[in-house]
Amino acid sequence: MNWEDRTADYYIQRMLRQWDMADYASEIEVERVYKRLAGDLIVRLTQRIAYKNGTLRLKYAAAALRQEMTFRRDSLRQKMNEELGGEVVKKIVIY
């Protein structure tokens, strides 16, 4: 790849890696994608969203919602990874 083919995103990602902020940027991006895919109602009932080392942890206020999201966990992970452009979310833990 020559320098003319590189986008601003390439340089931003490179800069974040050099400053050891790539994990923080990934956390923000994962949270943004989750909120978009889950929808307003589910996001409002989500008490906690945490991402670290490929694991997304989600805490819900209602037991029925926890049960439903447990069933939808694999589908959500797959859609998120498609949106993120790779195997970013390896596991989703719901509690």
matplotlib code that plots the C-alpha trace (Angstrom):
import matplotlib.pyplot as plt

x = [0.0, 1.5, 0.9, -1.7, -4.0, -4.1, -7.1, -7.5, -8.9, -5.6, -3.6, -6.0, -5.8, -2.1, -1.8, -4.2, -2.0, 1.1, -0.6, -1.9, -5.5, -6.7, -8.6, -10.4, -11.3, -12.6, -14.7, -16.3, -17.0, -18.4, -20.8, -21.9, -22.7, -24.5, -26.7, -27.6, -28.4, -30.2, -32.6, -33.9, -36.0, -33.4, -30.7, -32.9, -33.2, -29.5, -27.9, -24.3, -22.3, -18.6, -16.2, -12.7, -10.5, -13.1, -15.8, -18.9, -20.7, -24.3, -26.4, -30.2, -32.8, -35.5, -35.3, -37.4, -35.1, -32.1, -33.7, -34.6, -31.1, -29.5, -31.4, -30.4, -26.7, -25.2, -27.2, -26.2, -22.5, -22.6, -24.3, -21.9, -18.9, -20.2, -20.7, -17.2, -15.5, -14.0, -14.0, -14.0, -16.6, -15.7, -18.1, -21.2, -21.9, -25.4, -26.1]
y = [0.0, 3.3, 6.5, 7.8, 4.9, 5.4, 7.0, 9.2, 6.2, 4.3, 7.2, 7.6, 3.9, 3.9, 6.9, 5.3, 2.2, 4.2, 6.1, 2.8, 4.1, 1.4, -0.5, 2.7, 3.5, -0.1, 0.2, 3.4, 1.9, -1.4, 0.6, 2.8, -0.2, -2.0, 1.0, 1.3, -2.4, -2.9, 0.1, 2.8, 0.7, -2.0, 0.6, 2.4, -0.9, -1.6, -0.7, -1.4, -1.8, -2.9, -4.1, -5.4, -8.0, -9.1, -9.7, -7.5, -7.5, -6.3, -5.8, -5.5, -4.1, -6.7, -10.5, -11.0, -8.8, -10.7, -14.0, -12.6, -11.1, -14.4, -16.1, -13.3, -13.1, -15.0, -13.1, -9.8, -10.8, -11.7, -8.5, -6.4, -8.0, -7.5, -3.8, -3.5, -5.2, -8.2, -10.5, -7.7, -9.1, -12.7, -13.2, -11.6, -12.0, -11.1, -10.6]
z = [0.0, -1.0, 1.0, -1.6, -0.9, 2.9, 4.4, 7.4, 9.3, 8.7, 10.2, 13.1, 13.9, 13.7, 16.0, 18.6, 18.6, 19.2, 22.1, 23.5, 23.1, 20.6, 23.3, 24.4, 20.8, 20.3, 23.5, 22.2, 18.8, 20.2, 22.5, 19.5, 17.3, 20.2, 20.8, 17.1, 16.6, 19.9, 19.5, 21.9, 24.2, 24.9, 25.3, 27.9, 29.8, 29.6, 33.0, 32.0, 28.8, 29.2, 26.6, 27.2, 25.5, 23.1, 25.7, 25.7, 29.1, 29.2, 32.3, 32.0, 34.5, 33.7, 34.0, 30.9, 28.9, 30.2, 29.0, 25.6, 25.0, 26.1, 23.2, 20.8, 22.0, 19.0, 16.4, 18.1, 18.2, 14.5, 13.5, 15.6, 14.1, 10.5, 11.4, 13.0, 10.1, 11.9, 14.9, 17.5, 19.8, 20.6, 23.5, 25.0, 28.7, 29.9, 33.6]

ax = plt.figure().add_subplot(projection="3d")
ax.plot(x, y, z, "-o")
ax.set_aspect("equal")
plt.show()
